[in-house]
Amino acid sequence: MPKGYIIAHITVNDPEAYPEYVRRDTPILNGLGGQFVVRGGQSQVVEGTAHDRHVVIEFPSYEAALTAYNDPEYQEVADIRRRSADSVIIVVEGA
C-alpha cells in the first residue's frame, strides 16, 4: 500500500505565535502515525514561486494522512497556524 503525505508550504506572518502551533501539532501528528520528513530547513526555489517554509509528513497510507489532517484535535491546533501564517496544505498518495 502506498504511503500518504501531508505537504505544507507556509509563510509565517506572526513569528511569536507560530511556535505554539509547531509545539502542539508535533505530538498530535506523531501520535496519528505521522513522521516528519522535512520541516523547514534550507530551501531554494529554482522555478516558480513558493512560500518560505516547507514541511513533509509521511503516514502509513493516504487514508491515514487524510484522517490525521481531519482529526478534531489537530484541526483545533491548525487554527493557530491559520491565524499566524499563510499556507497551502496538500494531502497526497505516494508512489
PDB file of N, CA, C and O in Angstrom:
ATOM      1  N   MET A   1       0.846  -1.184   0.000  1.00  0.00           N
ATOM      2  CA  MET A   1       0.000   0.000   0.000  1.00  0.00           C
ATOM      3  C   MET A   1       0.888   1.243   0.000  1.00  0.00           C
ATOM      4  O   MET A   1       1.816   1.335   0.803  1.00  0.00           O
ATOM      5  N   PRO A   2       0.615   2.208  -0.896  1.00  0.00           N
ATOM      6  CA  PRO A   2       1.412   3.437  -0.932  1.00  0.00           C
ATOM      7  C   PRO A   2       1.241   4.250   0.352  1.00  0.00           C
ATOM      8  O   PRO A   2       0.183   4.241   0.981  1.00  0.00           O
ATOM      9  N   LYS A   3       2.300   4.942   0.715  1.00  0.00           N
ATOM     10  CA  LYS A   3       2.238   5.824   1.879  1.00  0.00           C
ATOM     11  C   LYS A   3       1.482   7.097   1.505  1.00  0.00           C
ATOM     12  O   LYS A   3       1.278   7.397   0.329  1.00  0.00           O
ATOM     13  N   GLY A   4       1.076   7.826   2.522  1.00  0.00           N
ATOM     14  CA  GLY A   4       0.421   9.105   2.325  1.00  0.00           C
ATOM     15  C   GLY A   4       1.266  10.208   2.927  1.00  0.00           C
ATOM     16  O   GLY A   4       2.056   9.978   3.843  1.00  0.00           O
ATOM     17  N   TYR A   5       1.093  11.394   2.405  1.00  0.00           N
ATOM     18  CA  TYR A   5       1.896  12.531   2.845  1.00  0.00           C
ATOM     19  C   TYR A   5       1.028  13.767   3.017  1.00  0.00           C
ATOM     20  O   TYR A   5       0.115  14.023   2.231  1.00  0.00           O
ATOM     21  N   ILE A   6       1.327  14.518   4.048  1.00  0.00           N
ATOM     22  CA  ILE A   6       0.818  15.877   4.168  1.00  0.00           C
ATOM     23  C   ILE A   6       1.996  16.767   3.799  1.00  0.00           C
ATOM     24  O   ILE A   6       3.062  16.696   4.409  1.00  0.00           O
ATOM     25  N   ILE A   7       1.786  17.603   2.794  1.00  0.00           N
ATOM     26  CA  ILE A   7       2.810  18.531   2.341  1.00  0.00           C
ATOM     27  C   ILE A   7       2.292  19.942   2.611  1.00  0.00           C
ATOM     28  O   ILE A   7       1.187  20.300   2.205  1.00  0.00           O
ATOM     29  N   ALA A   8       3.100  20.726   3.296  1.00  0.00           N
ATOM     30  CA  ALA A   8       2.695  22.084   3.658  1.00  0.00           C
ATOM     31  C   ALA A   8       3.709  23.084   3.148  1.00  0.00           C
ATOM     32  O   ALA A   8       4.917  22.875   3.261  1.00  0.00           O
ATOM     33  N   HIS A   9       3.216  24.159   2.593  1.00  0.00           N
ATOM     34  CA  HIS A   9       4.044  25.295   2.176  1.00  0.00           C
ATOM     35  C   HIS A   9       3.519  26.489   2.960  1.00  0.00           C
ATOM     36  O   HIS A   9       2.339  26.829   2.872  1.00  0.00           O
ATOM     37  N   ILE A  10       4.393  27.117   3.720  1.00  0.00           N
ATOM     38  CA  ILE A  10       3.957  28.076   4.742  1.00  0.00           C
ATOM     39  C   ILE A  10       4.821  29.336   4.704  1.00  0.00           C
ATOM     40  O   ILE A  10       6.037  29.269   4.525  1.00  0.00           O
ATOM     41  N   THR A  11       4.173  30.472   4.875  1.00  0.00           N
ATOM     42  CA  THR A  11       4.864  31.734   5.132  1.00  0.00           C
ATOM     43  C   THR A  11       4.344  32.246   6.467  1.00  0.00           C
ATOM     44  O   THR A  11       3.165  32.575   6.601  1.00  0.00           O
ATOM     45  N   VAL A  12       5.218  32.311   7.437  1.00  0.00           N
ATOM     46  CA  VAL A  12       4.844  32.746   8.784  1.00  0.00           C
ATOM     47  C   VAL A  12       4.705  34.267   8.801  1.00  0.00           C
ATOM     48  O   VAL A  12       5.607  34.995   8.386  1.00  0.00           O
ATOM     49  N   ASN A  13       3.556  34.728   9.288  1.00  0.00           N
ATOM     50  CA  ASN A  13       3.289  36.166   9.414  1.00  0.00           C
ATOM     51  C   ASN A  13       3.414  36.657  10.849  1.00  0.00           C
ATOM     52  O   ASN A  13       3.633  37.846  11.079  1.00  0.00           O
ATOM     53  N   ASP A  14       3.277  35.767  11.805  1.00  0.00           N
ATOM     54  CA  ASP A  14       3.372  36.117  13.224  1.00  0.00           C
ATOM     55  C   ASP A  14       4.369  35.166  13.883  1.00  0.00           C
ATOM     56  O   ASP A  14       3.974  34.127  14.413  1.00  0.00           O
ATOM     57  N   PRO A  15       5.669  35.514  13.854  1.00  0.00           N
ATOM     58  CA  PRO A  15       6.693  34.617  14.382  1.00  0.00           C
ATOM     59  C   PRO A  15       6.623  34.389  15.892  1.00  0.00           C
ATOM     60  O   PRO A  15       7.270  33.479  16.411  1.00  0.00           O
ATOM     61  N   GLU A  16       5.854  35.198  16.590  1.00  0.00           N
ATOM     62  CA  GLU A  16       5.700  34.968  18.029  1.00  0.00           C
ATOM     63  C   GLU A  16       4.634  33.912  18.310  1.00  0.00           C
ATOM     64  O   GLU A  16       4.752  33.167  19.283  1.00  0.00           O
ATOM     65  N   ALA A  17       3.609  33.835  17.487  1.00  0.00           N
ATOM     66  CA  ALA A  17       2.515  32.880  17.705  1.00  0.00           C
ATOM     67  C   ALA A  17       2.779  31.523  17.056  1.00  0.00           C
ATOM     68  O   ALA A  17       2.341  30.497  17.576  1.00  0.00           O
ATOM     69  N   TYR A  18       3.483  31.504  15.937  1.00  0.00           N
ATOM     70  CA  TYR A  18       3.647  30.263  15.168  1.00  0.00           C
ATOM     71  C   TYR A  18       4.324  29.126  15.946  1.00  0.00           C
ATOM     72  O   TYR A  18       3.910  27.977  15.791  1.00  0.00           O
ATOM     73  N   PRO A  19       5.345  29.390  16.773  1.00  0.00           N
ATOM     74  CA  PRO A  19       5.986  28.287  17.506  1.00  0.00           C
ATOM     75  C   PRO A  19       5.017  27.471  18.370  1.00  0.00           C
ATOM     76  O   PRO A  19       5.248  26.283  18.594  1.00  0.00           O
ATOM     77  N   GLU A  20       3.958  28.081  18.847  1.00  0.00           N
ATOM     78  CA  GLU A  20       2.946  27.351  19.624  1.00  0.00           C
ATOM     79  C   GLU A  20       2.290  26.286  18.750  1.00  0.00           C
ATOM     80  O   GLU A  20       2.018  25.184  19.227  1.00  0.00           O
ATOM     81  N   TYR A  21       2.035  26.591  17.495  1.00  0.00           N
ATOM     82  CA  TYR A  21       1.489  25.605  16.559  1.00  0.00           C
ATOM     83  C   TYR A  21       2.448  24.436  16.405  1.00  0.00           C
ATOM     84  O   TYR A  21       2.036  23.281  16.507  1.00  0.00           O
ATOM     85  N   VAL A  22       3.714  24.720  16.161  1.00  0.00           N
ATOM     86  CA  VAL A  22       4.713  23.663  15.978  1.00  0.00           C
ATOM     87  C   VAL A  22       4.809  22.796  17.229  1.00  0.00           C
ATOM     88  O   VAL A  22       4.868  21.570  17.135  1.00  0.00           O
ATOM     89  N   ARG A  23       4.825  23.430  18.394  1.00  0.00           N
ATOM     90  CA  ARG A  23       4.940  22.691  19.656  1.00  0.00           C
ATOM     91  C   ARG A  23       3.758  21.750  19.852  1.00  0.00           C
ATOM     92  O   ARG A  23       3.923  20.630  20.336  1.00  0.00           O
ATOM     93  N   ARG A  24       2.574  22.204  19.479  1.00  0.00           N
ATOM     94  CA  ARG A  24       1.366  21.404  19.738  1.00  0.00           C
ATOM     95  C   ARG A  24       1.017  20.436  18.619  1.00  0.00           C
ATOM     96  O   ARG A  24       0.428  19.389  18.889  1.00  0.00           O
ATOM     97  N   ASP A  25       1.358  20.748  17.367  1.00  0.00           N
ATOM     98  CA  ASP A  25       0.973  19.840  16.285  1.00  0.00           C
ATOM     99  C   ASP A  25       1.841  18.590  16.235  1.00  0.00           C
ATOM    100  O   ASP A  25       1.372  17.530  15.820  1.00  0.00           O
ATOM    101  N   THR A  26       3.093  18.697  16.650  1.00  0.00           N
ATOM    102  CA  THR A  26       4.032  17.576  16.548  1.00  0.00           C
ATOM    103  C   THR A  26       3.543  16.331  17.284  1.00  0.00           C
ATOM    104  O   THR A  26       3.463  15.271  16.664  1.00  0.00           O
ATOM    105  N   PRO A  27       3.215  16.406  18.570  1.00  0.00           N
ATOM    106  CA  PRO A  27       2.773  15.176  19.247  1.00  0.00           C
ATOM    107  C   PRO A  27       1.456  14.628  18.701  1.00  0.00           C
ATOM    108  O   PRO A  27       1.240  13.416  18.705  1.00  0.00           O
ATOM    109  N   ILE A  28       0.588  15.502  18.239  1.00  0.00           N
ATOM    110  CA  ILE A  28      -0.691  15.034  17.675  1.00  0.00           C
ATOM    111  C   ILE A  28      -0.443  14.242  16.399  1.00  0.00           C
ATOM    112  O   ILE A  28      -0.927  13.118  16.262  1.00  0.00           O
ATOM    113  N   LEU A  29       0.305  14.817  15.468  1.00  0.00           N
ATOM    114  CA  LEU A  29       0.531  14.155  14.193  1.00  0.00           C
ATOM    115  C   LEU A  29       1.413  12.921  14.344  1.00  0.00           C
ATOM    116  O   LEU A  29       1.198  11.927  13.651  1.00  0.00           O
ATOM    117  N   ASN A  30       2.405  12.967  15.237  1.00  0.00           N
ATOM    118  CA  ASN A  30       3.200  11.766  15.509  1.00  0.00           C
ATOM    119  C   ASN A  30       2.323  10.658  16.083  1.00  0.00           C
ATOM    120  O   ASN A  30       2.470   9.493  15.713  1.00  0.00           O
ATOM    121  N   GLY A  31       1.422  11.015  16.975  1.00  0.00           N
ATOM    122  CA  GLY A  31       0.520  10.045  17.586  1.00  0.00           C
ATOM    123  C   GLY A  31      -0.462   9.436  16.601  1.00  0.00           C
ATOM    124  O   GLY A  31      -0.999   8.354  16.842  1.00  0.00           O
ATOM    125  N   LEU A  32      -0.699  10.128  15.491  1.00  0.00           N
ATOM    126  CA  LEU A  32      -1.600   9.623  14.453  1.00  0.00           C
ATOM    127  C   LEU A  32      -0.829   8.885  13.355  1.00  0.00           C
ATOM    128  O   LEU A  32      -1.376   8.605  12.288  1.00  0.00           O
ATOM    129  N   GLY A  33       0.433   8.575  13.620  1.00  0.00           N
ATOM    130  CA  GLY A  33       1.234   7.784  12.689  1.00  0.00           C
ATOM    131  C   GLY A  33       2.130   8.585  11.778  1.00  0.00           C
ATOM    132  O   GLY A  33       2.779   8.017  10.900  1.00  0.00           O
ATOM    133  N   GLY A  34       2.186   9.898  11.964  1.00  0.00           N
ATOM    134  CA  GLY A  34       2.996  10.744  11.094  1.00  0.00           C
ATOM    135  C   GLY A  34       4.442  10.792  11.511  1.00  0.00           C
ATOM    136  O   GLY A  34       4.774  10.723  12.694  1.00  0.00           O
ATOM    137  N   GLN A  35       5.300  10.912  10.510  1.00  0.00           N
ATOM    138  CA  GLN A  35       6.728  11.087  10.742  1.00  0.00           C
ATOM    139  C   GLN A  35       7.183  12.276   9.906  1.00  0.00           C
ATOM    140  O   GLN A  35       7.016  12.282   8.686  1.00  0.00           O
ATOM    141  N   PHE A  36       7.755  13.278  10.557  1.00  0.00           N
ATOM    142  CA  PHE A  36       8.223  14.458   9.845  1.00  0.00           C
ATOM    143  C   PHE A  36       9.464  14.101   9.035  1.00  0.00           C
ATOM    144  O   PHE A  36      10.474  13.665   9.587  1.00  0.00           O
ATOM    145  N   VAL A  37       9.377  14.291   7.727  1.00  0.00           N
ATOM    146  CA  VAL A  37      10.480  14.004   6.817  1.00  0.00           C
ATOM    147  C   VAL A  37      11.226  15.296   6.488  1.00  0.00           C
ATOM    148  O   VAL A  37      12.455  15.314   6.424  1.00  0.00           O
ATOM    149  N   VAL A  38      10.470  16.375   6.279  1.00  0.00           N
ATOM    150  CA  VAL A  38      11.023  17.704   6.022  1.00  0.00           C
ATOM    151  C   VAL A  38      10.285  18.656   6.937  1.00  0.00           C
ATOM    152  O   VAL A  38       9.058  18.620   7.032  1.00  0.00           O
ATOM    153  N   ARG A  39      11.040  19.509   7.610  1.00  0.00           N
ATOM    154  CA  ARG A  39      10.392  20.505   8.468  1.00  0.00           C
ATOM    155  C   ARG A  39      11.234  21.761   8.469  1.00  0.00           C
ATOM    156  O   ARG A  39      12.192  21.889   9.230  1.00  0.00           O
ATOM    157  N   GLY A  40      10.857  22.692   7.598  1.00  0.00           N
ATOM    158  CA  GLY A  40      11.643  23.917   7.487  1.00  0.00           C
ATOM    159  C   GLY A  40      12.962  23.604   6.802  1.00  0.00           C
ATOM    160  O   GLY A  40      12.993  22.879   5.808  1.00  0.00           O
ATOM    161  N   GLY A  41      14.021  24.133   7.314  1.00  0.00           N
ATOM    162  CA  GLY A  41      15.336  23.872   6.752  1.00  0.00           C
ATOM    163  C   GLY A  41      15.615  24.722   5.520  1.00  0.00           C
ATOM    164  O   GLY A  41      14.749  25.433   5.011  1.00  0.00           O
ATOM    165  N   GLN A  42      16.832  24.620   5.073  1.00  0.00           N
ATOM    166  CA  GLN A  42      17.283  25.395   3.922  1.00  0.00           C
ATOM    167  C   GLN A  42      16.549  24.946   2.677  1.00  0.00           C
ATOM    168  O   GLN A  42      16.358  23.749   2.460  1.00  0.00           O
ATOM    169  N   SER A  43      16.138  25.900   1.858  1.00  0.00           N
ATOM    170  CA  SER A  43      15.498  25.573   0.585  1.00  0.00           C
ATOM    171  C   SER A  43      15.788  26.681  -0.410  1.00  0.00           C
ATOM    172  O   SER A  43      16.159  27.794  -0.039  1.00  0.00           O
ATOM    173  N   GLN A  44      15.612  26.353  -1.675  1.00  0.00           N
ATOM    174  CA  GLN A  44      15.816  27.329  -2.736  1.00  0.00           C
ATOM    175  C   GLN A  44      14.767  27.080  -3.814  1.00  0.00           C
ATOM    176  O   GLN A  44      14.663  25.970  -4.336  1.00  0.00           O
ATOM    177  N   VAL A  45      14.011  28.081  -4.139  1.00  0.00           N
ATOM    178  CA  VAL A  45      13.041  27.972  -5.224  1.00  0.00           C
ATOM    179  C   VAL A  45      13.821  28.102  -6.524  1.00  0.00           C
ATOM    180  O   VAL A  45      14.424  29.141  -6.795  1.00  0.00           O
ATOM    181  N   VAL A  46      13.805  27.035  -7.332  1.00  0.00           N
ATOM    182  CA  VAL A  46      14.561  27.050  -8.583  1.00  0.00           C
ATOM    183  C   VAL A  46      13.665  27.298  -9.793  1.00  0.00           C
ATOM    184  O   VAL A  46      14.155  27.585 -10.885  1.00  0.00           O
ATOM    185  N   GLU A  47      12.340  27.187  -9.597  1.00  0.00           N
ATOM    186  CA  GLU A  47      11.378  27.548 -10.642  1.00  0.00           C
ATOM    187  C   GLU A  47      10.096  28.011  -9.971  1.00  0.00           C
ATOM    188  O   GLU A  47       9.689  27.436  -8.961  1.00  0.00           O
ATOM    189  N   GLY A  48       9.461  29.023 -10.502  1.00  0.00           N
ATOM    190  CA  GLY A  48       8.186  29.478  -9.985  1.00  0.00           C
ATOM    191  C   GLY A  48       8.315  30.253  -8.686  1.00  0.00           C
ATOM    192  O   GLY A  48       9.369  30.806  -8.372  1.00  0.00           O
ATOM    193  N   THR A  49       7.214  30.279  -7.935  1.00  0.00           N
ATOM    194  CA  THR A  49       7.177  30.967  -6.655  1.00  0.00           C
ATOM    195  C   THR A  49       6.692  30.005  -5.589  1.00  0.00           C
ATOM    196  O   THR A  49       6.002  29.033  -5.896  1.00  0.00           O
ATOM    197  N   ALA A  50       7.042  30.264  -4.350  1.00  0.00           N
ATOM    198  CA  ALA A  50       6.669  29.365  -3.252  1.00  0.00           C
ATOM    199  C   ALA A  50       6.634  30.141  -1.945  1.00  0.00           C
ATOM    200  O   ALA A  50       7.137  31.260  -1.845  1.00  0.00           O
ATOM    201  N   HIS A  51       6.025  29.513  -0.952  1.00  0.00           N
ATOM    202  CA  HIS A  51       6.072  30.050   0.408  1.00  0.00           C
ATOM    203  C   HIS A  51       7.488  29.870   0.958  1.00  0.00           C
ATOM    204  O   HIS A  51       8.344  29.273   0.305  1.00  0.00           O
ATOM    205  N   ASP A  52       7.725  30.391   2.159  1.00  0.00           N
ATOM    206  CA  ASP A  52       9.068  30.394   2.754  1.00  0.00           C
ATOM    207  C   ASP A  52       9.463  29.071   3.413  1.00  0.00           C
ATOM    208  O   ASP A  52      10.644  28.727   3.456  1.00  0.00           O
ATOM    209  N   ARG A  53       8.489  28.339   3.921  1.00  0.00           N
ATOM    210  CA  ARG A  53       8.769  27.161   4.752  1.00  0.00           C
ATOM    211  C   ARG A  53       8.058  25.962   4.137  1.00  0.00           C
ATOM    212  O   ARG A  53       6.954  26.092   3.609  1.00  0.00           O
ATOM    213  N   HIS A  54       8.697  24.787   4.207  1.00  0.00           N
ATOM    214  CA  HIS A  54       8.146  23.582   3.600  1.00  0.00           C
ATOM    215  C   HIS A  54       8.200  22.438   4.601  1.00  0.00           C
ATOM    216  O   HIS A  54       9.193  22.264   5.307  1.00  0.00           O
ATOM    217  N   VAL A  55       7.123  21.662   4.655  1.00  0.00           N
ATOM    218  CA  VAL A  55       7.016  20.550   5.599  1.00  0.00           C
ATOM    219  C   VAL A  55       6.442  19.345   4.854  1.00  0.00           C
ATOM    220  O   VAL A  55       5.483  19.478   4.095  1.00  0.00           O
ATOM    221  N   VAL A  56       7.033  18.171   5.074  1.00  0.00           N
ATOM    222  CA  VAL A  56       6.515  16.922   4.535  1.00  0.00           C
ATOM    223  C   VAL A  56       6.388  15.946   5.697  1.00  0.00           C
ATOM    224  O   VAL A  56       7.355  15.683   6.412  1.00  0.00           O
ATOM    225  N   ILE A  57       5.178  15.412   5.877  1.00  0.00           N
ATOM    226  CA  ILE A  57       4.919  14.446   6.942  1.00  0.00           C
ATOM    227  C   ILE A  57       4.456  13.152   6.287  1.00  0.00           C
ATOM    228  O   ILE A  57       3.492  13.149   5.522  1.00  0.00           O
ATOM    229  N   GLU A  58       5.139  12.057   6.584  1.00  0.00           N
ATOM    230  CA  GLU A  58       4.826  10.758   5.993  1.00  0.00           C
ATOM    231  C   GLU A  58       3.899   9.966   6.909  1.00  0.00           C
ATOM    232  O   GLU A  58       4.077   9.954   8.127  1.00  0.00           O
ATOM    233  N   PHE A  59       2.908   9.303   6.312  1.00  0.00           N
ATOM    234  CA  PHE A  59       1.957   8.452   7.029  1.00  0.00           C
ATOM    235  C   PHE A  59       1.939   7.076   6.378  1.00  0.00           C
ATOM    236  O   PHE A  59       2.352   6.926   5.228  1.00  0.00           O
ATOM    237  N   PRO A  60       1.465   6.077   7.103  1.00  0.00           N
ATOM    238  CA  PRO A  60       1.433   4.715   6.556  1.00  0.00           C
ATOM    239  C   PRO A  60       0.597   4.581   5.285  1.00  0.00           C
ATOM    240  O   PRO A  60       0.840   3.678   4.485  1.00  0.00           O
ATOM    241  N   SER A  61      -0.387   5.465   5.085  1.00  0.00           N
ATOM    242  CA  SER A  61      -1.253   5.389   3.915  1.00  0.00           C
ATOM    243  C   SER A  61      -1.865   6.758   3.639  1.00  0.00           C
ATOM    244  O   SER A  61      -1.819   7.657   4.479  1.00  0.00           O
ATOM    245  N   TYR A  62      -2.437   6.899   2.449  1.00  0.00           N
ATOM    246  CA  TYR A  62      -3.153   8.114   2.078  1.00  0.00           C
ATOM    247  C   TYR A  62      -4.314   8.351   3.036  1.00  0.00           C
ATOM    248  O   TYR A  62      -4.546   9.474   3.483  1.00  0.00           O
ATOM    249  N   GLU A  63      -5.040   7.278   3.345  1.00  0.00           N
ATOM    250  CA  GLU A  63      -6.182   7.393   4.256  1.00  0.00           C
ATOM    251  C   GLU A  63      -5.743   7.867   5.636  1.00  0.00           C
ATOM    252  O   GLU A  63      -6.430   8.673   6.264  1.00  0.00           O
ATOM    253  N   ALA A  64      -4.593   7.367   6.114  1.00  0.00           N
ATOM    254  CA  ALA A  64      -4.080   7.789   7.424  1.00  0.00           C
ATOM    255  C   ALA A  64      -3.713   9.265   7.409  1.00  0.00           C
ATOM    256  O   ALA A  64      -3.935   9.968   8.394  1.00  0.00           O
ATOM    257  N   ALA A  65      -3.152   9.744   6.296  1.00  0.00           N
ATOM    258  CA  ALA A  65      -2.810  11.166   6.189  1.00  0.00           C
ATOM    259  C   ALA A  65      -4.063  12.030   6.207  1.00  0.00           C
ATOM    260  O   ALA A  65      -4.096  13.060   6.880  1.00  0.00           O
ATOM    261  N   LEU A  66      -5.099  11.618   5.467  1.00  0.00           N
ATOM    262  CA  LEU A  66      -6.368  12.368   5.480  1.00  0.00           C
ATOM    263  C   LEU A  66      -7.006  12.355   6.857  1.00  0.00           C
ATOM    264  O   LEU A  66      -7.511  13.376   7.325  1.00  0.00           O
ATOM    265  N   THR A  67      -6.984  11.205   7.502  1.00  0.00           N
ATOM    266  CA  THR A  67      -7.547  11.087   8.848  1.00  0.00           C
ATOM    267  C   THR A  67      -6.826  12.010   9.807  1.00  0.00           C
ATOM    268  O   THR A  67      -7.463  12.674  10.625  1.00  0.00           O
ATOM    269  N   ALA A  68      -5.495  12.063   9.719  1.00  0.00           N
ATOM    270  CA  ALA A  68      -4.710  12.931  10.607  1.00  0.00           C
ATOM    271  C   ALA A  68      -5.056  14.394  10.358  1.00  0.00           C
ATOM    272  O   ALA A  68      -5.270  15.151  11.304  1.00  0.00           O
ATOM    273  N   TYR A  69      -5.111  14.794   9.094  1.00  0.00           N
ATOM    274  CA  TYR A  69      -5.429  16.187   8.794  1.00  0.00           C
ATOM    275  C   TYR A  69      -6.808  16.568   9.335  1.00  0.00           C
ATOM    276  O   TYR A  69      -6.988  17.668   9.857  1.00  0.00           O
ATOM    277  N   ASN A  70      -7.767  15.672   9.213  1.00  0.00           N
ATOM    278  CA  ASN A  70      -9.141  15.961   9.634  1.00  0.00           C
ATOM    279  C   ASN A  70      -9.398  15.694  11.109  1.00  0.00           C
ATOM    280  O   ASN A  70     -10.505  15.930  11.593  1.00  0.00           O
ATOM    281  N   ASP A  71      -8.404  15.210  11.827  1.00  0.00           N
ATOM    282  CA  ASP A  71      -8.562  14.914  13.251  1.00  0.00           C
ATOM    283  C   ASP A  71      -8.993  16.181  14.007  1.00  0.00           C
ATOM    284  O   ASP A  71      -8.369  17.230  13.844  1.00  0.00           O
ATOM    285  N   PRO A  72     -10.036  16.102  14.820  1.00  0.00           N
ATOM    286  CA  PRO A  72     -10.523  17.299  15.529  1.00  0.00           C
ATOM    287  C   PRO A  72      -9.470  17.964  16.414  1.00  0.00           C
ATOM    288  O   PRO A  72      -9.420  19.191  16.494  1.00  0.00           O
ATOM    289  N   GLU A  73      -8.637  17.176  17.075  1.00  0.00           N
ATOM    290  CA  GLU A  73      -7.605  17.767  17.929  1.00  0.00           C
ATOM    291  C   GLU A  73      -6.584  18.527  17.073  1.00  0.00           C
ATOM    292  O   GLU A  73      -6.159  19.623  17.439  1.00  0.00           O
ATOM    293  N   TYR A  74      -6.194  17.947  15.941  1.00  0.00           N
ATOM    294  CA  TYR A  74      -5.273  18.641  15.048  1.00  0.00           C
ATOM    295  C   TYR A  74      -5.923  19.908  14.486  1.00  0.00           C
ATOM    296  O   TYR A  74      -5.283  20.958  14.437  1.00  0.00           O
ATOM    297  N   GLN A  75      -7.177  19.820  14.065  1.00  0.00           N
ATOM    298  CA  GLN A  75      -7.846  20.983  13.487  1.00  0.00           C
ATOM    299  C   GLN A  75      -7.931  22.140  14.477  1.00  0.00           C
ATOM    300  O   GLN A  75      -7.858  23.304  14.084  1.00  0.00           O
ATOM    301  N   GLU A  76      -8.084  21.823  15.750  1.00  0.00           N
ATOM    302  CA  GLU A  76      -8.094  22.878  16.776  1.00  0.00           C
ATOM    303  C   GLU A  76      -6.749  23.599  16.800  1.00  0.00           C
ATOM    304  O   GLU A  76      -6.700  24.827  16.864  1.00  0.00           O
ATOM    305  N   VAL A  77      -5.657  22.833  16.747  1.00  0.00           N
ATOM    306  CA  VAL A  77      -4.316  23.422  16.744  1.00  0.00           C
ATOM    307  C   VAL A  77      -4.028  24.125  15.413  1.00  0.00           C
ATOM    308  O   VAL A  77      -3.344  25.148  15.384  1.00  0.00           O
ATOM    309  N   ALA A  78      -4.549  23.576  14.321  1.00  0.00           N
ATOM    310  CA  ALA A  78      -4.329  24.180  13.000  1.00  0.00           C
ATOM    311  C   ALA A  78      -4.854  25.607  12.939  1.00  0.00           C
ATOM    312  O   ALA A  78      -4.377  26.407  12.134  1.00  0.00           O
ATOM    313  N   ASP A  79      -5.817  25.930  13.768  1.00  0.00           N
ATOM    314  CA  ASP A  79      -6.311  27.310  13.807  1.00  0.00           C
ATOM    315  C   ASP A  79      -5.215  28.291  14.194  1.00  0.00           C
ATOM    316  O   ASP A  79      -5.236  29.444  13.762  1.00  0.00           O
ATOM    317  N   ILE A  80      -4.251  27.844  15.008  1.00  0.00           N
ATOM    318  CA  ILE A  80      -3.110  28.706  15.352  1.00  0.00           C
ATOM    319  C   ILE A  80      -2.318  29.015  14.086  1.00  0.00           C
ATOM    320  O   ILE A  80      -1.931  30.159  13.847  1.00  0.00           O
ATOM    321  N   ARG A  81      -2.079  27.975  13.274  1.00  0.00           N
ATOM    322  CA  ARG A  81      -1.355  28.184  12.012  1.00  0.00           C
ATOM    323  C   ARG A  81      -2.130  29.127  11.104  1.00  0.00           C
ATOM    324  O   ARG A  81      -1.551  30.034  10.505  1.00  0.00           O
ATOM    325  N   ARG A  82      -3.419  28.919  11.004  1.00  0.00           N
ATOM    326  CA  ARG A  82      -4.233  29.761  10.122  1.00  0.00           C
ATOM    327  C   ARG A  82      -4.191  31.235  10.526  1.00  0.00           C
ATOM    328  O   ARG A  82      -4.258  32.122   9.676  1.00  0.00           O
ATOM    329  N   ARG A  83      -4.079  31.485  11.837  1.00  0.00           N
ATOM    330  CA  ARG A  83      -4.020  32.865  12.333  1.00  0.00           C
ATOM    331  C   ARG A  83      -2.623  33.468  12.188  1.00  0.00           C
ATOM    332  O   ARG A  83      -2.485  34.684  12.057  1.00  0.00           O
ATOM    333  N   SER A  84      -1.595  32.633  12.209  1.00  0.00           N
ATOM    334  CA  SER A  84      -0.231  33.156  12.265  1.00  0.00           C
ATOM    335  C   SER A  84       0.567  32.985  10.975  1.00  0.00           C
ATOM    336  O   SER A  84       1.717  33.416  10.896  1.00  0.00           O
ATOM    337  N   ALA A  85      -0.042  32.352   9.957  1.00  0.00           N
ATOM    338  CA  ALA A  85       0.700  32.104   8.720  1.00  0.00           C
ATOM    339  C   ALA A  85      -0.250  31.957   7.538  1.00  0.00           C
ATOM    340  O   ALA A  85      -1.434  31.661   7.704  1.00  0.00           O
ATOM    341  N   ASP A  86       0.286  32.167   6.357  1.00  0.00           N
ATOM    342  CA  ASP A  86      -0.407  31.808   5.113  1.00  0.00           C
ATOM    343  C   ASP A  86       0.130  30.441   4.728  1.00  0.00           C
ATOM    344  O   ASP A  86       1.333  30.196   4.821  1.00  0.00           O
ATOM    345  N   SER A  87      -0.754  29.551   4.297  1.00  0.00           N
ATOM    346  CA  SER A  87      -0.275  28.214   3.992  1.00  0.00           C
ATOM    347  C   SER A  87      -1.094  27.533   2.907  1.00  0.00           C
ATOM    348  O   SER A  87      -2.260  27.851   2.677  1.00  0.00           O
ATOM    349  N   VAL A  88      -0.443  26.591   2.255  1.00  0.00           N
ATOM    350  CA  VAL A  88      -1.073  25.674   1.320  1.00  0.00           C
ATOM    351  C   VAL A  88      -0.782  24.286   1.882  1.00  0.00           C
ATOM    352  O   VAL A  88       0.377  23.934   2.103  1.00  0.00           O
ATOM    353  N   ILE A  89      -1.839  23.494   2.115  1.00  0.00           N
ATOM    354  CA  ILE A  89      -1.697  22.158   2.677  1.00  0.00           C
ATOM    355  C   ILE A  89      -2.236  21.167   1.646  1.00  0.00           C
ATOM    356  O   ILE A  89      -3.344  21.336   1.139  1.00  0.00           O
ATOM    357  N   ILE A  90      -1.459  20.146   1.342  1.00  0.00           N
ATOM    358  CA  ILE A  90      -1.821  19.158   0.346  1.00  0.00           C
ATOM    359  C   ILE A  90      -1.700  17.773   0.986  1.00  0.00           C
ATOM    360  O   ILE A  90      -0.712  17.485   1.661  1.00  0.00           O
ATOM    361  N   VAL A  91      -2.700  16.921   0.775  1.00  0.00           N
ATOM    362  CA  VAL A  91      -2.588  15.515   1.173  1.00  0.00           C
ATOM    363  C   VAL A  91      -2.457  14.730  -0.125  1.00  0.00           C
ATOM    364  O   VAL A  91      -3.278  14.869  -1.031  1.00  0.00           O
ATOM    365  N   VAL A  92      -1.408  13.896  -0.208  1.00  0.00           N
ATOM    366  CA  VAL A  92      -1.110  13.205  -1.455  1.00  0.00           C
ATOM    367  C   VAL A  92      -0.712  11.759  -1.181  1.00  0.00           C
ATOM    368  O   VAL A  92      -0.114  11.446  -0.151  1.00  0.00           O
ATOM    369  N   GLU A  93      -1.056  10.886  -2.124  1.00  0.00           N
ATOM    370  CA  GLU A  93      -0.655   9.496  -2.050  1.00  0.00           C
ATOM    371  C   GLU A  93       0.732   9.357  -2.671  1.00  0.00           C
ATOM    372  O   GLU A  93       1.022   9.943  -3.714  1.00  0.00           O
ATOM    373  N   GLY A  94       1.581   8.572  -2.013  1.00  0.00           N
ATOM    374  CA  GLY A  94       2.928   8.341  -2.529  1.00  0.00           C
ATOM    375  C   GLY A  94       2.946   7.358  -3.679  1.00  0.00           C
ATOM    376  O   GLY A  94       1.937   6.727  -3.992  1.00  0.00           O
ATOM    377  N   ALA A  95       4.099   7.236  -4.302  1.00  0.00           N
ATOM    378  CA  ALA A  95       4.267   6.326  -5.437  1.00  0.00           C
ATOM    379  C   ALA A  95       4.358   4.883  -4.972  1.00  0.00           C
ATOM    380  O   ALA A  95       4.501   3.978  -5.794  1.00  0.00           O
TER     381      ALA A  95
END
